[in-house]
Amino acid sequence: MSPALRWFFAGRSISLIGSFMSPVALAFGVLELTGSAAWLSAVTASALVPMVATMLLGGAVADRYRRDTVLVLTSLGAGLAQTGVAVLLLTDRHPALLLPFSALNGVFQGLTTPTLRGILANLTSGPGLQRAGSLLAAAGNIARIGGPAAAGLLTAAAGGGWAIAADAASFLLAAACFARMRLPRLEPRPADLREGWTWFRSHRWFWSVTLAFAVFNAANMGFWQILGPVIANTTIGAAAWGLVLSARGAGALLSSVVLVRVPLMSRPMRPALSSMTVATLPLILLGAGAGTVGLAAASLLAGAAAEFFTVTWQTVTNTLIPERLLSRVGAHDEFWSTASSPAGQLAAPLLAATFGTAVVAITGGAIAAAAMLLTASIPAFRAIKIGRDPG
């Protein structure tokens, strides 16, 4: 592992510890402050909408300038924004004041995401891509296990503001690590947004996956992020909900550890997409009234399946997309697949009030599973082989 990759590994791992604490802390912090699912939906969407809106710009920035510099600046900005959120929660301010800080954090995350999609190609190549991606995933999944559980316990004991403060500190520490990466200097290079779009729309295998995840993120993740804490707040509680989320991390960790040593099959996309149906089980069981043990078991399986897809997708895209286009094409993938998430988050409380939380949760999971299976059945995916662009 090169020195630059080691510093990236350290910085990314540190930031993820705080990032996996943040959703639990923010959700229960807002619910404690307002008791309202609508306010939770508004605060969550206020970060997600700016994040999605800035992704395409972030792709152009990351393909034009040094990606380590971009990560330093965005991590500093995110740390300051989360500090503002922590102060507001700790001082019991009106929830409307959370919205601009959440939006600012969303902007920095929107600029960060495309950078992360492209930086591995600057740090390693060939067989090292899957190995590096799996190692990073393993570290992230350790954070995914400990972060939500720690946030749940800390939130139950002292309030969500302190867990958000830990997230802010993690961003600042990550910025210090990224500053030590020292990637080779490069001259600013052209980064036409249209070039990324042209590659994106001309490769059916790529945009088909993006479309499937647009459905998945709205119907599964959007509902889970809102209905999950709301239901848990009146049933299993914050600490148990943190354990459920940590179980997902445990499943993802097991999957990533296996993938560090076991090479992917030569044609991995259809199995990877099909496995994503398992990732809808937690939402379906949540609607069915499952308890902590059932939800944790489903989350364990969901985490393993999702990590298999993530490592597969990262390896395939880093292999088949030209390095100079990685962030711009990745930005389109992130943009179109997550643009639907705010709609799912905002619709969740309205649909639940009309049809009931159980019906909405079960239906959302079923729709997401169907989107994955239909996409996996597209004949074009048979041609996708690692090392060869199917067009």
C-alpha positions as CSV (number, residue, x, y, z in Angstrom):
1,M,0.0,0.0,0.0
2,S,1.5,3.3,-1.1
3,P,1.9,6.2,1.4
4,A,-0.8,8.2,-0.4
5,L,-3.2,5.3,-0.2
6,R,-2.5,4.8,3.5
7,W,-3.3,8.4,4.2
8,F,-6.5,8.2,2.2
9,F,-7.4,5.0,4.0
10,A,-6.9,6.7,7.4
11,G,-8.8,9.8,6.5
12,R,-11.7,8.0,4.9
13,S,-12.0,5.6,7.8
14,I,-12.0,8.4,10.4
15,S,-14.7,10.4,8.5
16,L,-16.9,7.3,8.2
17,I,-16.9,6.7,11.9
18,G,-18.6,10.1,12.4
19,S,-20.7,9.8,9.3
20,F,-22.3,6.5,10.5
21,M,-23.1,8.1,13.8
22,S,-24.8,11.1,12.2
23,P,-28.0,9.6,10.8
24,V,-29.0,8.0,14.2
25,A,-28.0,11.1,16.1
26,L,-29.7,13.5,13.8
27,A,-32.9,11.5,13.5
28,F,-33.4,11.1,17.3
29,G,-32.1,14.6,18.0
30,V,-34.8,16.1,15.7
31,L,-37.5,13.8,17.1
32,E,-36.5,14.7,20.6
33,L,-36.6,18.4,19.8
34,T,-39.9,18.4,17.7
35,G,-41.6,15.0,18.1
36,S,-42.5,15.4,14.4
37,A,-41.8,13.1,11.4
38,A,-42.4,16.0,9.1
39,W,-39.6,18.0,10.7
40,L,-37.3,15.0,10.4
41,S,-38.2,14.6,6.8
42,A,-37.5,18.4,6.2
43,V,-34.1,18.4,7.9
44,T,-33.0,15.2,6.1
45,A,-34.2,16.5,2.7
46,S,-32.5,19.9,3.3
47,A,-29.2,18.1,3.2
48,L,-30.0,15.6,0.4
49,V,-31.4,18.1,-2.1
50,P,-28.3,20.4,-2.2
51,M,-26.1,17.3,-2.2
52,V,-27.8,16.0,-5.3
53,A,-27.8,19.4,-6.9
54,T,-24.1,19.9,-6.6
55,M,-22.9,16.4,-7.7
56,L,-22.5,17.2,-11.4
57,L,-20.5,20.3,-10.6
58,G,-18.5,18.1,-8.2
59,G,-17.7,15.7,-11.0
60,A,-16.3,18.4,-13.2
61,V,-14.2,19.8,-10.3
62,A,-12.8,16.4,-9.3
63,D,-11.8,15.6,-13.0
64,R,-10.2,19.0,-13.5
65,Y,-8.2,19.5,-10.3
66,R,-6.2,17.3,-7.8
67,R,-8.6,15.1,-6.0
68,D,-6.7,15.2,-2.7
69,T,-7.0,19.0,-2.6
70,V,-10.7,18.7,-3.3
71,L,-11.1,16.3,-0.4
72,V,-9.2,18.5,2.0
73,L,-11.4,21.5,1.3
74,T,-14.8,19.7,1.3
75,S,-13.9,17.8,4.6
76,L,-13.1,21.1,6.3
77,G,-16.3,22.6,5.1
78,A,-18.4,19.6,6.2
79,G,-16.7,19.7,9.6
80,L,-17.7,23.3,10.1
81,A,-21.2,22.7,8.9
82,Q,-21.7,19.8,11.3
83,T,-20.3,21.8,14.1
84,G,-23.2,24.3,13.6
85,V,-25.8,21.5,13.6
86,A,-24.3,20.1,16.9
87,V,-24.4,23.5,18.6
88,L,-28.1,24.0,17.6
89,L,-29.1,20.6,18.9
90,L,-27.2,21.0,22.1
91,T,-28.8,24.4,22.8
92,D,-32.3,23.3,21.8
93,R,-32.8,25.9,19.1
94,H,-35.7,26.0,16.7
95,P,-35.4,23.2,14.1
96,A,-35.8,25.7,11.3
97,L,-32.2,26.9,12.1
98,L,-30.9,23.4,11.3
99,L,-32.0,23.7,7.7
100,P,-29.2,26.0,6.4
101,F,-26.5,24.1,8.1
102,S,-27.8,20.8,6.8
103,A,-28.0,22.3,3.3
104,L,-24.4,23.5,3.6
105,N,-23.3,20.0,4.7
106,G,-25.2,18.6,1.7
107,V,-23.3,20.9,-0.7
108,F,-19.9,19.7,0.6
109,Q,-21.0,16.1,0.4
110,G,-22.2,16.6,-3.2
111,L,-18.7,17.9,-4.1
112,T,-17.0,15.0,-2.2
113,T,-18.9,12.1,-3.6
114,P,-17.7,12.3,-7.3
115,T,-14.2,12.8,-6.0
116,L,-14.3,9.6,-4.0
117,R,-15.6,7.8,-7.2
118,G,-12.5,8.7,-9.1
119,I,-9.6,8.8,-6.6
120,L,-8.9,5.1,-6.3
121,A,-7.7,5.2,-9.9
122,N,-5.1,7.8,-8.8
123,L,-3.9,5.5,-6.0
124,T,-3.8,2.0,-7.5
125,S,-4.6,0.0,-10.7
126,G,-5.3,-3.4,-12.1
127,P,-5.9,-6.2,-9.5
128,G,-5.2,-3.6,-6.8
129,L,-8.5,-1.9,-7.5
130,Q,-10.7,-4.7,-6.0
131,R,-8.2,-5.2,-3.2
132,A,-8.1,-1.5,-2.3
133,G,-11.8,-1.1,-2.6
134,S,-12.4,-4.1,-0.4
135,L,-10.0,-2.9,2.3
136,L,-11.6,0.5,2.3
137,A,-15.0,-1.1,2.5
138,A,-13.9,-3.3,5.4
139,A,-12.7,-0.2,7.3
140,G,-15.9,1.6,6.5
141,N,-18.0,-1.3,7.6
142,I,-16.2,-1.5,11.0
143,A,-17.3,2.2,11.3
144,R,-20.7,1.2,10.2
145,I,-20.9,-1.4,13.0
146,G,-19.6,0.8,15.8
147,G,-20.9,4.2,14.6
148,P,-24.7,3.6,14.8
149,A,-24.5,1.6,18.0
150,A,-22.3,4.3,19.7
151,A,-24.6,7.0,18.4
152,G,-27.7,5.2,19.7
153,L,-26.2,4.8,23.2
154,L,-24.8,8.3,23.3
155,T,-28.1,9.8,22.0
156,A,-30.0,7.8,24.7
157,A,-27.6,9.0,27.4
158,A,-26.8,12.6,26.5
159,G,-28.7,13.6,23.3
160,G,-28.0,13.6,19.6
161,G,-26.0,16.8,19.6
162,W,-22.9,15.1,21.1
163,A,-22.8,12.5,18.4
164,I,-23.1,15.1,15.7
165,A,-20.2,16.9,17.4
166,A,-18.2,13.7,17.0
167,D,-19.1,13.6,13.3
168,A,-17.8,17.2,13.0
169,A,-14.5,16.3,14.6
170,S,-14.1,13.3,12.3
171,F,-14.4,15.5,9.2
172,L,-11.7,17.8,10.5
173,L,-9.3,14.9,11.3
174,A,-10.0,13.4,7.9
175,A,-9.0,16.7,6.3
176,A,-5.7,16.6,8.1
177,C,-5.1,13.1,6.7
178,F,-6.1,14.0,3.2
179,A,-3.6,16.9,3.3
180,R,-0.8,14.3,3.7
181,M,-1.7,12.3,0.6
182,R,0.4,14.5,-1.8
183,L,-0.8,13.1,-5.1
184,P,1.4,14.1,-8.1
185,R,0.9,17.6,-9.3
186,L,-1.1,18.0,-12.5
187,E,-1.9,20.9,-14.7
188,P,-5.6,21.9,-14.7
189,R,-7.2,19.9,-17.4
190,P,-10.4,20.5,-19.4
191,A,-13.5,18.9,-17.8
192,D,-16.5,19.5,-20.0
193,L,-19.7,18.4,-18.3
194,R,-21.1,17.4,-21.7
195,E,-18.3,14.8,-22.2
196,G,-19.3,13.0,-19.0
197,W,-23.0,13.0,-20.1
198,T,-22.1,11.7,-23.5
199,W,-20.3,8.7,-22.1
200,F,-23.1,8.1,-19.5
201,R,-26.0,8.1,-22.0
202,S,-24.1,6.1,-24.6
203,H,-23.5,3.1,-22.3
204,R,-26.8,1.3,-21.7
205,W,-25.4,-1.1,-19.1
206,F,-24.3,1.9,-17.0
207,W,-27.5,4.0,-17.1
208,S,-29.7,1.0,-16.6
209,V,-28.1,0.4,-13.2
210,T,-28.5,4.1,-12.3
211,L,-32.2,4.0,-13.2
212,A,-32.7,0.9,-11.0
213,F,-31.1,2.6,-8.1
214,A,-33.2,5.7,-8.6
215,V,-36.2,3.5,-7.9
216,F,-34.5,1.6,-5.1
217,N,-33.3,4.8,-3.3
218,A,-36.8,6.4,-3.4
219,A,-38.8,3.4,-2.5
220,N,-36.5,1.6,-0.1
221,M,-33.8,3.9,1.4
222,G,-36.0,7.0,1.4
223,F,-38.8,5.2,3.3
224,W,-36.3,3.4,5.6
225,Q,-34.6,6.6,6.7
226,I,-37.8,8.3,7.7
227,L,-40.2,5.5,8.8
228,G,-37.4,3.5,10.5
229,P,-36.6,6.0,13.2
230,V,-40.3,7.0,13.6
231,I,-41.4,3.4,14.2
232,A,-38.4,2.6,16.3
233,N,-39.0,5.7,18.5
234,T,-42.3,4.2,19.7
235,T,-41.3,0.5,19.7
236,I,-37.7,-0.7,20.1
237,G,-36.1,2.7,21.0
238,A,-32.9,4.5,19.9
239,A,-30.4,2.1,21.3
240,A,-32.0,-0.9,19.6
241,W,-32.3,1.0,16.4
242,G,-28.6,1.7,16.5
243,L,-27.9,-2.0,16.9
244,V,-30.1,-2.8,13.9
245,L,-28.1,-0.4,11.8
246,S,-24.9,-1.8,13.2
247,A,-26.0,-5.3,12.1
248,R,-26.1,-4.1,8.5
249,G,-22.5,-3.0,9.0
250,A,-21.5,-6.4,10.3
251,G,-22.9,-8.1,7.2
252,A,-21.1,-5.6,5.0
253,L,-17.9,-6.2,6.9
254,L,-18.1,-10.0,6.4
255,S,-18.7,-9.5,2.7
256,S,-15.8,-7.0,2.3
257,V,-13.4,-9.2,4.2
258,V,-14.2,-12.1,1.9
259,L,-13.8,-9.9,-1.2
260,V,-10.3,-8.8,-0.1
261,R,-9.2,-12.4,-0.9
262,V,-11.7,-13.9,-3.3
263,P,-11.7,-12.4,-6.8
264,L,-14.9,-11.5,-8.4
265,M,-16.3,-13.7,-11.1
266,S,-15.5,-12.5,-14.7
267,R,-19.2,-11.5,-15.3
268,P,-20.3,-10.2,-11.9
269,M,-23.1,-7.7,-12.7
270,R,-26.1,-9.9,-12.9
271,P,-25.4,-11.7,-9.6
272,A,-24.6,-8.4,-7.9
273,L,-27.9,-6.8,-9.0
274,S,-29.9,-9.9,-8.1
275,S,-28.4,-9.9,-4.6
276,M,-29.7,-6.4,-4.0
277,T,-33.2,-7.8,-3.6
278,V,-32.0,-9.0,-0.2
279,A,-31.3,-5.4,0.8
280,T,-35.0,-4.7,0.8
281,L,-35.8,-7.3,3.5
282,P,-35.3,-4.9,6.5
283,L,-37.9,-2.4,5.2
284,I,-40.4,-5.2,4.5
285,L,-39.9,-6.7,7.9
286,L,-40.1,-3.3,9.5
287,G,-43.6,-2.9,8.0
288,A,-44.5,-6.5,9.1
289,G,-43.8,-5.6,12.7
290,A,-40.6,-7.6,13.3
291,G,-38.7,-7.0,16.5
292,T,-35.1,-6.1,17.1
293,V,-33.7,-9.6,16.5
294,G,-35.6,-10.1,13.2
295,L,-34.6,-6.6,11.9
296,A,-31.0,-7.1,12.9
297,A,-30.8,-10.5,11.1
298,A,-32.3,-9.0,8.0
299,S,-30.0,-6.0,8.2
300,L,-27.0,-8.4,8.5
301,L,-28.0,-10.1,5.2
302,A,-28.8,-6.8,3.6
303,G,-25.4,-5.4,4.4
304,A,-23.6,-8.4,2.9
305,A,-25.6,-8.1,-0.3
306,A,-25.2,-4.4,-0.6
307,E,-21.4,-4.6,-0.1
308,F,-21.1,-7.3,-2.7
309,F,-22.8,-5.0,-5.2
310,T,-20.7,-2.0,-4.1
311,V,-17.4,-3.7,-4.5
312,T,-18.5,-5.1,-7.9
313,W,-19.7,-1.8,-9.2
314,Q,-16.6,0.0,-8.0
315,T,-14.3,-2.5,-9.6
316,V,-16.3,-2.6,-12.9
317,T,-16.6,1.2,-13.3
318,N,-12.9,1.9,-12.3
319,T,-11.9,-0.7,-14.9
320,L,-14.1,0.3,-17.8
321,I,-14.4,4.1,-17.5
322,P,-11.4,6.2,-18.6
323,E,-9.6,7.8,-15.6
324,R,-10.1,11.3,-16.9
325,L,-13.9,10.8,-17.0
326,L,-14.3,8.8,-13.7
327,S,-15.6,11.6,-11.5
328,R,-17.9,13.2,-14.2
329,V,-19.5,9.9,-15.1
330,G,-19.7,8.9,-11.5
331,A,-21.4,12.2,-10.7
332,H,-24.1,11.4,-13.2
333,D,-24.5,7.9,-11.6
334,E,-24.8,9.5,-8.2
335,F,-27.0,12.4,-9.3
336,W,-29.6,10.4,-11.2
337,S,-29.7,7.5,-8.7
338,T,-30.1,9.8,-5.6
339,A,-32.2,12.6,-7.1
340,S,-35.3,10.5,-6.3
341,S,-34.3,10.1,-2.6
342,P,-35.7,13.5,-1.4
343,A,-39.1,12.6,-3.0
344,G,-39.1,9.3,-1.1
345,Q,-38.2,11.0,2.2
346,L,-40.8,13.8,1.8
347,A,-43.5,11.4,0.6
348,A,-42.9,8.8,3.4
349,P,-44.8,10.7,6.2
350,L,-47.6,11.7,3.9
351,L,-48.1,8.2,2.5
352,A,-47.9,6.7,6.0
353,A,-50.6,9.1,7.2
354,T,-52.8,8.0,4.3
355,F,-52.2,4.3,4.0
356,G,-50.4,3.4,7.3
357,T,-46.7,2.8,7.9
358,A,-46.9,-1.0,7.5
359,V,-48.4,-0.8,4.0
360,V,-46.0,1.9,2.8
361,A,-42.9,0.0,4.2
362,I,-43.9,-3.4,2.7
363,T,-44.9,-1.8,-0.7
364,G,-41.7,0.3,-0.9
365,G,-39.5,-2.8,-0.3
366,A,-41.4,-4.8,-2.9
367,I,-41.0,-2.1,-5.5
368,A,-37.3,-1.7,-4.8
369,A,-36.8,-5.5,-5.1
370,A,-38.7,-5.6,-8.4
371,A,-36.5,-2.8,-9.8
372,M,-33.3,-4.8,-9.1
373,L,-34.7,-8.1,-10.6
374,L,-36.0,-6.4,-13.7
375,T,-32.6,-4.7,-14.3
376,A,-30.6,-7.9,-13.7
377,S,-32.7,-9.6,-16.5
378,I,-31.7,-7.1,-19.2
379,P,-29.7,-9.2,-21.8
380,A,-27.0,-6.5,-22.1
381,F,-25.6,-7.4,-18.7
382,R,-24.5,-10.8,-20.0
383,A,-21.8,-9.0,-22.0
384,I,-20.3,-7.1,-19.1
385,K,-16.9,-8.7,-18.4
386,I,-14.3,-7.1,-16.2
387,G,-11.6,-5.7,-18.4
388,R,-13.9,-5.3,-21.5
389,D,-16.3,-2.5,-22.2
390,P,-19.6,-3.9,-23.5
391,G,-20.7,-0.6,-25.0
